[in-house]
Amino acid sequence: MKRKFERKHNILERITFGCGVVIVTALIGFLVYQMLQNEEQQAQLEIAIERDRRVNPNGYIVSVYNAGDETAEATVVKFELFENAKSVAETDIQFNFVPPKSKKTGWINFYTPRSVTDSVAIVSVSYLQP
């Protein structure tokens, strides 16, 4: 005669086991979803220029915002200053690192004999991927 030992689980054990299964399944599902959907965007630089006449009549505040998901390293922004549609000066500014979703600010000054100029234009923007 064989004896069968049958263990009966109480309600607390069943609830704990069920919650554990649900949590582990949800976590695995979320990680698989993130792996399939998460495509990183390269650095997307947005540049804003604002005139700053406190030091120089041709001084500007330059703000660089990285809207992408990767760091922009050795970012160089080149500018030209115009008077009567002719380029009278050029300069550039470099930011060592612009991390994702962050903003860096710098100042540029054009030292020209004339104090009245029309506009400033961004000539080029370059950066390295780390």
Backbone as CSV, one residue per row, in Angstrom:
resi,resn,N_x,N_y,N_z,CA_x,CA_y,CA_z,C_x,C_y,C_z
1,MET,0.823,-1.174,0.000,0.000,0.000,0.000,0.879,1.254,0.000
2,LYS,0.703,2.064,-1.010,1.461,3.305,-1.116,0.685,4.430,-0.480
3,ARG,1.453,5.193,0.219,0.812,6.370,0.810,1.121,7.576,-0.064
4,LYS,0.151,8.320,-0.361,0.339,9.552,-1.125,0.310,10.711,-0.145
5,PHE,1.390,11.432,-0.176,1.416,12.626,0.661,1.080,13.805,-0.223
6,GLU,0.002,14.339,-0.011,-0.442,15.474,-0.791,-0.405,16.692,0.105
7,ARG,0.361,17.655,-0.353,0.474,18.884,0.419,-0.551,19.875,-0.103
8,LYS,-1.275,20.430,0.766,-2.251,21.440,0.384,-1.656,22.809,0.682
9,HIS,-1.756,23.681,-0.315,-1.230,25.043,-0.164,-2.327,25.940,0.386
10,ASN,-1.909,26.772,1.320,-2.909,27.700,1.844,-3.049,28.901,0.913
11,ILE,-3.980,29.741,1.164,-4.313,30.863,0.282,-3.179,31.877,0.177
12,LEU,-2.438,32.111,1.258,-1.337,33.076,1.234,-0.217,32.621,0.301
13,GLU,0.092,31.324,0.298,1.114,30.797,-0.605,0.685,30.943,-2.059
14,ARG,-0.563,30.688,-2.329,-1.065,30.808,-3.706,-1.040,32.259,-4.182
15,ILE,-1.414,33.190,-3.323,-1.384,34.617,-3.691,0.045,35.069,-3.937
16,THR,0.971,34.681,-3.076,2.380,35.064,-3.234,2.955,34.503,-4.528
17,PHE,2.682,33.245,-4.812,3.167,32.639,-6.050,2.577,33.345,-7.270
18,GLY,1.292,33.619,-7.245,0.647,34.304,-8.376,1.215,35.691,-8.611
19,CYS,1.437,36.450,-7.527,2.026,37.796,-7.667,3.439,37.713,-8.232
20,GLY,4.209,36.741,-7.784,5.578,36.577,-8.291,5.603,36.277,-9.777
21,VAL,4.709,35.394,-10.209,4.634,35.058,-11.630,4.246,36.288,-12.454
22,VAL,3.278,37.042,-11.983,2.833,38.243,-12.702,3.964,39.261,-12.788
23,ILE,4.678,39.498,-11.695,5.775,40.482,-11.690,6.900,40.058,-12.617
24,VAL,7.321,38.815,-12.555,8.412,38.341,-13.418,8.006,38.399,-14.882
25,THR,6.778,38.003,-15.208,6.304,38.058,-16.593,6.233,39.496,-17.100
26,ALA,5.740,40.407,-16.265,5.665,41.820,-16.662,7.056,42.401,-16.865
27,LEU,7.997,42.077,-16.008,9.362,42.585,-16.147,10.021,42.078,-17.416
28,ILE,9.883,40.807,-17.708,10.463,40.251,-18.934,9.813,40.889,-20.163
29,GLY,8.501,41.045,-20.135,7.807,41.696,-21.254,8.260,43.124,-21.452
30,PHE,8.424,43.890,-20.369,8.877,45.275,-20.469,10.295,45.358,-21.034
31,LEU,11.187,44.489,-20.574,12.567,44.505,-21.076,12.642,44.137,-22.551
32,VAL,11.848,43.185,-22.991,11.812,42.825,-24.418,11.275,44.000,-25.234
33,TYR,10.224,44.651,-24.744,9.665,45.822,-25.435,10.706,46.936,-25.551
34,GLN,11.410,47.243,-24.462,12.442,48.286,-24.489,13.553,47.932,-25.465
35,MET,13.939,46.685,-25.504,15.008,46.254,-26.399,14.604,46.427,-27.863
36,LEU,13.341,46.143,-28.176,12.885,46.242,-29.564,12.571,47.677,-29.983
37,GLN,12.095,48.514,-29.079,11.639,49.851,-29.424,12.660,50.951,-29.203
38,ASN,13.655,50.733,-28.390,14.565,51.808,-28.010,15.671,51.970,-29.041
39,GLU,15.440,52.851,-29.997,16.457,53.190,-30.983,17.048,54.543,-30.600
40,GLU,18.328,54.563,-30.303,18.959,55.813,-29.896,19.129,56.735,-31.098
41,GLN,18.852,57.992,-30.867,19.048,58.996,-31.900,20.427,59.611,-31.713
42,GLN,21.066,59.910,-32.803,22.353,60.583,-32.694,22.146,61.989,-32.144
43,ALA,23.229,62.654,-31.843,23.141,64.006,-31.283,22.414,64.933,-32.259
44,GLN,21.457,65.688,-31.740,20.724,66.672,-32.531,20.935,68.025,-31.868
45,LEU,21.781,68.841,-32.465,22.157,70.110,-31.859,21.251,71.238,-32.334
46,GLU,20.723,71.979,-31.357,19.929,73.168,-31.636,20.702,74.361,-31.096
47,ILE,20.916,75.366,-31.933,21.770,76.497,-31.561,20.947,77.773,-31.534
48,ALA,21.106,78.520,-30.432,20.418,79.809,-30.280,21.471,80.893,-30.093
49,ILE,21.256,82.041,-30.743,22.181,83.178,-30.657,21.398,84.371,-30.120
50,GLU,21.990,85.057,-29.155,21.359,86.240,-28.569,22.422,87.339,-28.455
51,ARG,22.079,88.527,-28.896,23.034,89.636,-28.844,23.297,90.050,-27.395
52,ASP,24.569,90.290,-27.079,24.982,90.689,-25.729,25.929,91.876,-25.863
53,ARG,25.434,93.071,-25.616,26.227,94.289,-25.823,26.900,94.792,-24.555
54,ARG,26.950,94.000,-23.514,27.551,94.466,-22.254,29.046,94.727,-22.393
55,VAL,29.748,93.894,-23.150,31.200,94.032,-23.286,31.581,94.615,-24.642
56,ASN,30.885,94.196,-25.679,31.257,94.531,-27.041,29.970,94.738,-27.842
57,PRO,29.925,95.730,-28.727,28.715,95.912,-29.537,28.429,94.724,-30.449
58,ASN,29.444,93.929,-30.740,29.268,92.743,-31.575,29.498,91.470,-30.765
59,GLY,28.974,91.443,-29.553,29.080,90.258,-28.706,27.782,89.463,-28.741
60,TYR,27.899,88.154,-28.631,26.730,87.283,-28.705,26.837,86.159,-27.673
61,ILE,25.692,85.764,-27.138,25.600,84.587,-26.288,25.159,83.427,-27.180
62,VAL,25.904,82.331,-27.128,25.606,81.156,-27.950,25.186,80.019,-27.024
63,SER,24.006,79.459,-27.266,23.519,78.317,-26.492,23.364,77.123,-27.418
64,VAL,23.904,75.979,-26.993,23.799,74.741,-27.764,23.034,73.735,-26.920
65,TYR,21.927,73.244,-27.465,21.116,72.237,-26.774,21.170,70.944,-27.573
66,ASN,21.468,69.849,-26.898,21.524,68.542,-27.544,20.213,67.814,-27.274
67,ALA,19.359,67.719,-28.277,18.059,67.055,-28.140,18.135,65.567,-28.438
68,GLY,19.298,65.077,-28.848,19.448,63.659,-29.185,19.747,62.798,-27.976
69,ASP,20.100,61.536,-28.245,20.367,60.562,-27.197,21.843,60.234,-27.046
70,GLU,22.707,60.855,-27.831,24.144,60.601,-27.738,24.879,61.894,-27.419
71,THR,26.027,61.775,-26.789,26.857,62.928,-26.455,27.550,63.444,-27.710
72,ALA,27.598,64.751,-27.859,28.347,65.388,-28.943,29.683,65.843,-28.360
73,GLU,30.762,65.326,-28.902,32.096,65.636,-28.387,32.796,66.579,-29.357
74,ALA,33.575,67.496,-28.825,34.352,68.453,-29.627,33.451,69.199,-30.616
75,THR,32.376,69.762,-30.118,31.422,70.497,-30.957,32.016,71.848,-31.340
76,VAL,32.053,72.141,-32.625,32.574,73.412,-33.127,31.475,74.087,-33.948
77,VAL,31.167,75.339,-33.584,30.172,76.129,-34.315,30.899,77.336,-34.884
78,LYS,30.816,77.519,-36.205,31.485,78.644,-36.876,30.460,79.703,-37.248
79,PHE,30.855,80.966,-37.071,29.974,82.107,-37.315,30.640,83.099,-38.254
80,GLU,29.785,83.841,-38.975,30.247,84.972,-39.781,29.415,86.193,-39.433
81,LEU,30.074,87.340,-39.373,29.419,88.616,-39.093,29.285,89.376,-40.406
82,PHE,28.096,89.908,-40.656,27.829,90.584,-41.923,27.509,92.052,-41.712
83,GLU,27.969,92.855,-42.678,27.617,94.275,-42.743,27.313,94.584,-44.203
84,ASN,26.101,95.054,-44.461,25.639,95.338,-45.826,25.809,94.118,-46.734
85,ALA,25.438,92.958,-46.239,25.473,91.691,-46.966,26.878,91.239,-47.344
86,LYS,27.891,91.769,-46.672,29.273,91.338,-46.909,29.857,90.837,-45.591
87,SER,30.572,89.753,-45.682,31.191,89.184,-44.490,32.362,90.066,-44.049
88,VAL,32.331,90.502,-42.778,33.401,91.367,-42.277,34.251,90.676,-41.220
89,ALA,33.757,89.581,-40.643,34.533,88.857,-39.637,33.967,87.456,-39.479
90,GLU,34.814,86.566,-38.986,34.346,85.216,-38.680,35.061,84.709,-37.441
91,THR,34.386,83.816,-36.746,34.944,83.221,-35.534,34.272,81.879,-35.303
92,ASP,34.770,81.151,-34.333,34.130,79.896,-33.960,34.207,79.703,-32.452
93,ILE,33.383,78.803,-31.966,33.353,78.465,-30.546,33.336,76.950,-30.454
94,GLN,34.036,76.417,-29.443,34.100,74.968,-29.268,33.605,74.582,-27.876
95,PHE,32.798,73.538,-27.838,32.329,72.943,-26.589,32.900,71.526,-26.532
96,ASN,33.586,71.188,-25.446,34.214,69.865,-25.352,33.186,68.740,-25.370
97,PHE,32.158,68.829,-24.526,31.112,67.812,-24.471,29.751,68.490,-24.339
98,VAL,28.787,68.006,-25.097,27.395,68.421,-24.933,26.601,67.130,-24.712
99,PRO,26.348,66.776,-23.441,25.641,65.526,-23.145,24.201,65.538,-23.654
100,PRO,23.574,64.358,-23.758,22.177,64.296,-24.202,21.253,65.090,-23.280
101,LYS,20.282,65.741,-23.872,19.261,66.511,-23.152,19.875,67.566,-22.234
102,SER,20.939,68.210,-22.693,21.571,69.255,-21.882,21.876,70.475,-22.742
103,LYS,22.199,71.566,-22.053,22.443,72.839,-22.721,23.794,73.383,-22.255
104,LYS,24.584,73.856,-23.199,25.857,74.515,-22.904,25.788,75.927,-23.456
105,THR,26.405,76.868,-22.755,26.360,78.271,-23.155,27.771,78.825,-23.228
106,GLY,28.001,79.665,-24.232,29.293,80.335,-24.390,29.083,81.712,-24.995
107,TRP,30.154,82.498,-25.066,30.083,83.853,-25.597,31.089,84.001,-26.716
108,ILE,30.697,84.744,-27.751,31.619,85.102,-28.819,31.611,86.618,-28.967
109,ASN,32.757,87.160,-29.332,32.901,88.598,-29.573,33.616,88.798,-30.900
110,PHE,33.032,89.619,-31.742,33.676,90.016,-32.991,34.303,91.384,-32.744
111,TYR,35.599,91.455,-32.886,36.286,92.737,-32.719,36.571,93.301,-34.101
112,THR,35.714,94.225,-34.510,35.845,94.859,-35.811,35.922,96.364,-35.599
113,PRO,36.524,97.086,-36.538,36.603,98.533,-36.382,35.230,99.200,-36.415
114,ARG,34.285,98.588,-37.059,32.940,99.159,-37.137,32.074,98.545,-36.042
115,SER,31.200,99.345,-35.503,30.339,98.823,-34.447,28.943,98.477,-34.943
116,VAL,28.594,98.925,-36.142,27.262,98.653,-36.671,27.368,97.521,-37.690
117,THR,26.671,96.446,-37.420,26.661,95.311,-38.344,25.224,94.852,-38.532
118,ASP,24.986,94.134,-39.632,23.631,93.666,-39.947,23.235,92.434,-39.143
119,SER,24.027,91.381,-39.296,23.604,90.099,-38.747,24.794,89.179,-38.545
120,VAL,24.507,88.096,-37.856,25.486,87.036,-37.682,24.840,85.749,-38.184
121,ALA,25.628,84.905,-38.832,25.097,83.663,-39.393,25.958,82.491,-38.953
122,ILE,25.299,81.355,-38.765,26.022,80.119,-38.464,26.482,79.533,-39.788
123,VAL,27.782,79.346,-39.915,28.343,78.831,-41.152,28.361,77.305,-41.137
124,SER,28.800,76.722,-40.020,28.834,75.260,-39.935,28.803,74.806,-38.484
125,VAL,28.336,73.574,-38.307,28.304,72.924,-36.993,28.907,71.545,-37.182
126,SER,29.902,71.208,-36.374,30.500,69.886,-36.468,30.732,69.324,-35.071
127,TYR,30.718,68.003,-34.959,30.978,67.341,-33.685,31.459,65.924,-33.948
128,LEU,32.018,65.314,-32.915,32.475,63.932,-32.990,31.573,63.062,-32.131
129,GLN,31.405,61.818,-32.529,30.696,60.869,-31.674,31.734,60.185,-30.808
130,PRO,31.507,60.141,-29.488,32.515,59.503,-28.621,32.554,58.001,-28.796
